[in-house]
Amino acid sequence: MIQERSQALPPVRITDIVAAPLFGDSPPGGWSNEIKPTDSIHTLIAVHTDAGITGFGSVFTDGRLTEAAVTQLSSLFLGENALEPERVSEKLHQNSFWFGRGGTLTNAISGIDIALWDILGKVTGLPVSMLIGGRHCEKVQPYCSVLMEEPDAMGEVIVRFREQGFRAFKIGWGPFGRRDDPKLDEAIVAAARAELPECGKLFVDAGGSDAYWPNGLKWALRTADMLAAHDVGWFEEALVPDALEDFVTLRKTSRVPIAGGEVLTRRQSFLPFLVQGAFDIVQPDVTKVGGLSEQRRIAQTAQDFGVTYVGHGWNTALGLAADLQLAAALPNVELVEYIGGSAYVDGLLTEPFELDENGLLSIPAVPGLGVTLDPDKVARYSPKAEQLFSAEA
Ligand SMILES: [Mg+2]
């Protein structure tokens, strides 16, 4: 019987993987060393197969690093069966330990893994969510993620995206915590809150993974009190990313839920944070952490620890598409991140994402990731768009 089943679905062999760097219109990251148009921080991935089916994924790192990683990994994936995403991705992880685990190679495997799940969905006729867990929900709330501005401008930003239909917002980085001025920090938060829609949600991201983040535990404790007074839903990256013990202390004390983990990669890195109780909300990035296979395991482990999972999604339309499938496949996922005004989220698909009248996104129920890249749109941002859509180009 088992033999019959495997014969029903013959292998689909990987013939090529193309990495296409995105350039020119990255939204500002709020980093102290701000992103320039000549910088690449995101890469699209195409996995081509001998069945003529192509899967697409996304990587959160410099496209030129991703290209090098794909070259380095090629002897491991060429000829592999694209219908076995988790096995193939784990093969890549296990055999690249010594070449920089957790960094570029892990980032690149993320995009490959997402593309392999896309292929499996296209071949089986199922949405990725059905393959990785099922459909707990059909819609999910996107929170609009924007950078912090001076108080006067902050309210205007919220109004702009509120008018587009968003009802949940995260404000982060910018001047917050960087001027040694608690009054300014509070004024920014108050300005955003004043413009929320009815029953709107507000989250705050200090951006402690910025270079030379100047604040420590005492600042975080004081600021958490201020945020509690403004009914903020979570306090993200309040400390430098590796301050495990201080995160544990902060979480125990803060009335506002503590969020973090966006710069961690590999499921193994999350364990000490979960075991020791560093976070109320864990935020792995599917385009960086190892892909859907890895993100699902992290999210499931987090949920077993009673920790909420909300994916970090400062990436691309394909990253968001992967987050949507995960939101359906896991129980109790209430939010996905949506960058406000990013060309790489709003400007790459044949059918852009659309909010419904309640500010929710539908989770595609068609095969694969359920979204389609527009080759002409991708060509605006990537010199390798042609190769992405045709292995022979
Ligand atoms: Mg963040």
Residues whose N, C-alpha, C, O or C-beta is under 5 A from the ligand:
A	BS01	MG	D205 E262
